[in-house]
Amino acid sequence: METRLTLRPGMPGTKRLVARYGERLVCVRYLYDEARNRRLKTVELVIEEAPWRGRARRPRRNDHDLVGVRIAWNESELRSAVKRAGAIWRPRQKLWEMSWQAVRTLGIGHRVVAG
């Protein structure tokens, strides 16, 4: 099945559904089933509402994002591994700059400096 169209309440084609479901209507979707030659119309409804307070989350990183990693001078093996992974030494910050993917591969995420 393939979703080809998603309509929000108030858009053309939702008038009767808004009249029927009111504020509970979130969206209307049209699904197409090639195997059975059918078009399906579905609605997404709010069925429950409860109080909630969100908590601050760290932003997600992409694999290509560059991050700063702190490595002590005496950790020569780790420093060599970081160099092989393509890291660049930034003397002003005293950090190694490398991709998030390389950090994950080496398992040194706990060494990433925020900022």
N, CA and C of each residue as an Amber inpcrd file, in Angstrom:
protein
   345
   0.8370000  -1.1820000   0.0000000   0.0000000   0.0000000   0.0000000
   0.8780000   1.2400000   0.0000000   0.3770000   2.2650000  -0.6410000
   1.1270000   3.5060000  -0.7780000   0.2350000   4.6800000  -0.3750000
   0.7530000   5.5630000   0.4710000   0.0420000   6.7820000   0.8330000
   0.3950000   7.8420000  -0.1930000  -0.6130000   8.3590000  -0.8810000
  -0.3600000   9.3590000  -1.9080000  -0.8160000  10.7510000  -1.5120000
  -1.7110000  10.8310000  -0.5360000  -2.2560000  12.1350000  -0.1850000
  -2.5840000  12.1780000   1.2980000  -2.1780000  13.2400000   1.9720000
  -2.5270000  13.4780000   3.3690000  -3.1170000  14.8760000   3.4540000
  -4.3340000  14.9630000   3.9870000  -5.0390000  16.2470000   4.0930000
  -5.2000000  16.6270000   5.5580000  -5.0020000  17.8830000   5.8540000
  -5.2270000  18.4180000   7.1950000  -6.6550000  18.9510000   7.2860000
  -7.2360000  19.0010000   8.4850000  -8.5940000  19.5240000   8.6270000
  -8.7070000  20.9300000   8.0440000  -9.7940000  21.1670000   7.3120000
 -10.0240000  22.4650000   6.6940000  -9.6060000  22.5140000   5.2400000
  -8.8070000  21.5460000   4.7990000  -8.4040000  21.5120000   3.3930000
  -9.5720000  20.9740000   2.5670000  -9.6060000  21.3020000   1.2680000
 -10.6790000  20.7640000   0.4180000 -10.7010000  19.2300000   0.4730000
 -11.8970000  18.6890000   0.6710000 -12.0600000  17.2380000   0.7690000
 -12.1930000  16.7340000   2.1900000 -12.1500000  17.6380000   3.1640000
 -12.2620000  17.2140000   4.5670000 -13.5090000  17.7610000   5.2540000
 -14.3410000  18.4960000   4.5270000 -15.4700000  19.2140000   5.1290000
 -16.4070000  18.2760000   5.9010000 -16.8300000  17.1720000   5.2590000
 -17.7630000  16.2560000   5.9360000 -17.1140000  15.5620000   7.1300000
 -15.8200000  15.2500000   7.0140000 -15.1340000  14.5840000   8.1170000
 -14.9210000  15.5360000   9.2900000 -14.6620000  16.8090000   9.0120000
 -14.5500000  17.8040000  10.0830000 -15.8970000  17.9610000  10.7750000
 -16.9860000  17.9520000   9.9940000 -18.3210000  18.0520000  10.5820000
 -18.6200000  16.8390000  11.4630000 -18.1270000  15.6840000  11.0540000
 -18.4010000  14.4440000  11.7940000 -17.5200000  14.3100000  13.0400000
 -16.2080000  14.5860000  12.9190000 -15.2670000  14.3240000  14.0130000
 -14.8320000  15.5860000  14.7660000 -15.0230000  16.7510000  14.1780000
 -14.7000000  18.0100000  14.8530000 -13.2250000  18.1660000  15.1760000
 -12.9640000  18.6500000  16.3920000 -11.5970000  18.9410000  16.8440000
 -10.7300000  17.6970000  16.9680000 -11.3550000  16.5330000  17.0250000
 -10.5800000  15.2930000  17.1900000  -9.8570000  14.8830000  15.9180000
 -10.2690000  15.4110000  14.7620000  -9.6680000  15.0270000  13.4860000
  -8.2540000  15.6040000  13.3590000  -7.2850000  14.7300000  13.1080000
  -5.8900000  15.1360000  12.9270000  -5.5610000  15.2310000  11.4430000
  -5.9140000  14.1890000  10.6730000  -5.6630000  14.2170000   9.2320000
  -6.4710000  13.1300000   8.5290000  -6.5560000  13.2620000   7.2230000
  -7.2220000  12.2790000   6.3510000  -6.1610000  11.8060000   5.3720000
  -6.0610000  10.4730000   5.2050000  -5.0760000   9.9190000   4.2740000
  -5.7650000   9.0580000   3.2260000  -5.2210000   9.1230000   2.0190000
  -5.6720000   8.2550000   0.9430000  -4.5700000   7.2510000   0.6560000
  -4.8990000   5.9680000   0.8260000  -3.9620000   4.8770000   0.5840000
  -4.3840000   4.1350000  -0.6770000  -3.4170000   3.7140000  -1.4490000
  -3.6910000   2.9910000  -2.6870000  -3.0640000   1.6130000  -2.6130000
  -3.9070000   0.5870000  -2.8320000  -3.4720000  -0.8110000  -2.7890000
  -3.4550000  -1.3410000  -4.2150000  -2.2750000  -1.4420000  -4.8010000
  -2.1250000  -1.9080000  -6.1790000  -2.5710000  -3.3620000  -6.3300000
  -2.2760000  -4.1960000  -5.3360000  -2.5840000  -5.6290000  -5.4270000
  -4.0870000  -5.8760000  -5.5060000  -4.8710000  -5.1160000  -4.7660000
  -6.3210000  -5.3330000  -4.7490000  -7.0830000  -4.2890000  -5.5510000
  -6.3680000  -3.3580000  -6.1890000  -7.0050000  -2.2830000  -6.9570000
  -8.0330000  -1.5370000  -6.1110000  -7.5800000  -1.0790000  -4.9550000
  -8.4650000  -0.3770000  -4.0210000  -7.8290000   0.9250000  -3.5640000
  -8.6810000   1.9130000  -3.3230000  -8.2710000   3.1560000  -2.6870000
  -8.9400000   3.1790000  -1.3230000  -8.1630000   3.4440000  -0.2890000
  -8.6880000   3.4890000   1.0690000  -8.5710000   4.9160000   1.5950000
  -9.6140000   5.3800000   2.2720000  -9.5880000   6.6810000   2.9360000
  -9.5560000   6.4000000   4.4250000  -8.5320000   6.9290000   5.1200000
  -8.4200000   6.7180000   6.5580000  -8.4260000   8.0620000   7.2530000
  -8.8080000   8.0500000   8.5360000  -8.7560000   9.2600000   9.3400000
  -7.9100000   8.9850000  10.5710000  -7.2000000   9.9920000  11.0200000
  -6.4470000   9.9140000  12.2670000  -7.1620000  10.8050000  13.2630000
  -7.5140000  10.2110000  14.4190000  -8.2870000  10.9250000  15.4400000
  -7.5410000  10.9830000  16.7580000  -7.7850000  12.0550000  17.5010000
  -7.3110000  12.1590000  18.8770000  -8.3340000  11.4450000  19.7410000
  -7.8970000  10.4560000  20.5180000  -8.8380000   9.7230000  21.3650000
  -8.6220000   9.9820000  22.8430000  -7.4700000  10.5800000  23.1950000
  -7.2000000  10.8660000  24.5970000  -6.2550000  12.0530000  24.6850000
  -6.4420000  12.8380000  25.7150000  -5.5590000  13.9810000  25.9520000
  -5.1970000  13.9850000  27.4200000  -3.8900000  14.1410000  27.7050000
  -3.4250000  14.1290000  29.0880000  -2.3230000  15.1740000  29.2460000
  -2.1540000  15.7150000  30.4430000  -1.0770000  16.6890000  30.6530000
   0.2830000  16.0170000  30.5000000   1.2450000  16.7880000  29.9740000
   2.5760000  16.2650000  29.7420000   3.5740000  17.4030000  29.7540000
   4.7090000  17.1680000  30.3690000   5.7870000  18.1490000  30.3430000
   7.0000000  17.5000000  29.7120000   7.4700000  18.0910000  28.6530000
   8.6380000  17.5470000  27.9790000   9.9100000  17.8670000  28.7390000
  10.9300000  17.0870000  28.4540000  12.2330000  17.3540000  29.0440000
  13.1990000  17.7420000  27.9350000  14.2020000  18.4520000  28.2970000
  15.1850000  18.8970000  27.3060000  15.9240000  17.6850000  26.7510000
  16.0970000  17.6760000  25.4380000  16.8090000  16.5800000  24.7980000
  18.0300000  17.1260000  24.0850000  19.0420000  16.2980000  24.0380000
  20.2140000  16.6750000  23.2670000  19.8540000  16.5650000  21.7920000
  20.3140000  17.4860000  20.9810000  20.0030000  17.4040000  19.5540000
  20.6410000  16.1600000  18.9330000  19.9550000  15.5800000  17.9800000
  20.4900000  14.4070000  17.2940000  21.5770000  14.8430000  16.3370000
  22.5150000  13.9430000  16.1260000  23.6190000  14.2380000  15.2140000
  23.5100000  13.3710000  13.9690000  23.9420000  13.9290000  12.8630000
  24.0580000  13.1670000  11.6300000  25.4640000  12.5880000  11.5550000
  25.6310000  11.5300000  10.7820000  26.9320000  10.8760000  10.6700000
  28.0230000  11.8150000  10.1850000  27.6800000  12.7630000   9.3240000
  28.6950000  13.6550000   8.7600000  28.9770000  14.8900000   9.6120000
  28.2560000  15.0730000  10.7170000  28.5040000  16.2240000  11.5900000
  29.8990000  16.1220000  12.2040000  30.6040000  17.2530000  12.2710000
  31.9190000  17.2840000  12.8930000  31.7750000  17.6010000  14.3740000
  32.5240000  16.8760000  15.1950000  32.4850000  17.0640000  16.6450000
  33.9130000  17.1410000  17.1680000  34.0620000  17.7730000  18.3160000
  35.3570000  17.8570000  18.9810000  35.4970000  16.7450000  19.9980000
  36.6650000  16.0980000  19.9850000  36.9230000  14.9740000  20.8880000
  38.1800000  15.2730000  21.6890000  38.1020000  15.0860000  23.0060000
  39.2520000  15.3290000  23.8690000  39.9710000  14.0030000  24.1300000
  41.2720000  14.0140000  23.8370000  42.1080000  12.8340000  24.0620000
  43.3710000  13.3080000  24.7790000  43.7010000  12.6410000  25.8680000
  44.8830000  13.0270000  26.6430000  46.1580000  12.7260000  25.8530000
  47.2220000  13.4740000  26.1560000  48.4820000  13.3490000  25.4260000
  49.0760000  11.9500000  25.5700000  48.9070000  11.3210000  26.7290000
  49.5160000  10.0120000  26.9670000  48.7200000   8.8470000  26.3670000
  47.5960000   9.1120000  25.7190000  46.7850000   8.0460000  25.1000000
  47.1840000   7.8980000  23.6240000  48.4060000   7.4320000  23.4130000
  48.9750000   7.3940000  22.0660000  48.2520000   6.4080000  21.1460000
  47.8130000   5.2690000  21.6520000  47.1080000   4.2960000  20.8000000
  45.7820000   4.8620000  20.3010000  45.0530000   5.4900000  21.1870000
  43.7790000   6.0910000  20.8020000  44.0060000   7.2500000  19.8360000
  45.0540000   8.0290000  20.0960000  45.3800000   9.1400000  19.2100000
  45.7030000   8.6320000  17.8040000  46.4210000   7.5380000  17.7070000
  46.7390000   6.9410000  16.4010000  45.4830000   6.4630000  15.6900000
  44.5690000   5.8500000  16.4460000  43.3150000   5.3630000  15.8550000
  42.4740000   6.5230000  15.3390000  42.4660000   7.6090000  16.0840000
  41.7060000   8.7930000  15.6840000  42.3060000   9.4040000  14.4170000
  43.6340000   9.4400000  14.3310000  44.3010000   9.9480000  13.1300000
  43.9510000   9.0940000  11.9140000  43.9700000   7.7710000  12.0970000
  43.6090000   6.8580000  10.9940000  42.1750000   7.0640000  10.5390000
  41.3080000   7.4890000  11.4630000  39.8960000   7.7310000  11.1380000
  39.6890000   9.0740000  10.4530000  40.7820000   9.8430000  10.2670000
  40.6810000  11.1020000   9.5420000  40.4890000  12.3330000  10.4070000
  40.7830000  12.2330000  11.6890000  40.6080000  13.3750000  12.5810000
  41.6640000  14.4420000  12.3120000  41.3150000  15.6750000  12.6360000
  42.2140000  16.8150000  12.4720000  42.4440000  17.4310000  13.8510000
  43.7100000  17.6940000  14.1780000  44.0530000  18.3130000  15.4520000
  43.7940000  19.8130000  15.3720000  43.0500000  20.3400000  16.3430000
  42.7640000  21.7650000  16.4450000  43.4940000  22.2970000  17.6800000
  44.7020000  22.8830000  17.4870000  45.5190000  23.2720000  18.6440000
  44.8940000  24.3440000  19.5270000  44.1790000  25.3010000  18.9490000
  43.5730000  26.3520000  19.7920000  42.5920000  25.7720000  20.7920000
  41.7600000  24.8580000  20.3190000  40.7530000  24.2550000  21.1950000
  41.3160000  23.0630000  21.9740000  42.4850000  22.5680000  21.5300000
  43.1020000  21.3680000  22.1020000  42.1530000  20.1830000  22.0050000
  41.5690000  20.0350000  20.8030000  40.6120000  18.9640000  20.5210000
  40.9270000  18.3380000  19.1770000  40.4970000  17.1130000  19.0060000
  40.5230000  16.4500000  17.7100000  39.1510000  16.6420000  17.0830000
  39.1170000  17.0800000  15.8310000  37.8590000  17.2730000  15.1200000
  37.6660000  16.1060000  14.1530000  36.5090000  15.4500000  14.2730000
  36.2360000  14.2890000  13.4260000  34.7370000  14.1090000  13.2440000
  34.3680000  13.2450000  12.3130000  32.9440000  13.0240000  12.0340000
  32.3090000  12.2110000  13.1580000  31.0250000  12.4160000  13.3330000
  30.2750000  11.6810000  14.3510000  30.2870000  10.1920000  14.0360000
  30.2650000   9.8330000  12.7660000  30.3070000   8.4190000  12.3740000
  31.5990000   7.7670000  12.8570000  32.7300000   8.4540000  12.7000000
  34.0060000   7.9180000  13.1630000  34.0220000   7.7860000  14.6840000
  33.4350000   8.7560000  15.3700000  33.3520000   8.6980000  16.8360000
  32.5730000   7.4640000  17.2590000  31.4310000   7.2200000  16.6050000
  30.6220000   6.0450000  16.9390000  31.3660000   4.7500000  16.6320000
  32.0610000   4.7230000  15.4960000  32.7960000   3.5170000  15.1000000
  33.8710000   3.1780000  16.1300000  34.5610000   4.2010000  16.6290000
  35.6140000   3.9810000  17.6200000  35.0690000   3.8020000  19.0400000
  33.7900000   4.1140000  19.2390000  33.1790000   3.9600000  20.5650000
  33.6720000   4.9780000  21.5710000  33.9090000   6.2190000  21.1130000
  34.4260000   7.2540000  22.0180000  33.4420000   8.4100000  22.1710000
  32.1710000   8.1230000  22.0680000  31.1370000   9.1490000  22.1960000
  31.1720000   9.8900000  23.5140000  31.6290000   9.2200000  24.5680000
  31.7000000   9.8530000  25.8930000  32.7880000  10.9200000  25.9620000
  33.6810000  10.9760000  24.9710000  34.7610000  11.9550000  24.9430000
  34.4180000  13.2050000  24.1430000  33.2320000  13.2310000  23.5220000
  32.8350000  14.3760000  22.7130000  32.6050000  15.5740000  23.6300000
  33.1580000  16.7100000  23.2210000  33.0240000  17.9500000  23.9920000
  31.8350000  18.7210000  23.4490000  30.9150000  19.0880000  24.3330000
  29.7230000  19.8460000  23.9150000  30.1370000  21.2470000  23.5350000
  29.4500000  21.7470000  22.5060000  29.7510000  23.1180000  22.1520000
  29.7190000  23.3360000  20.7450000
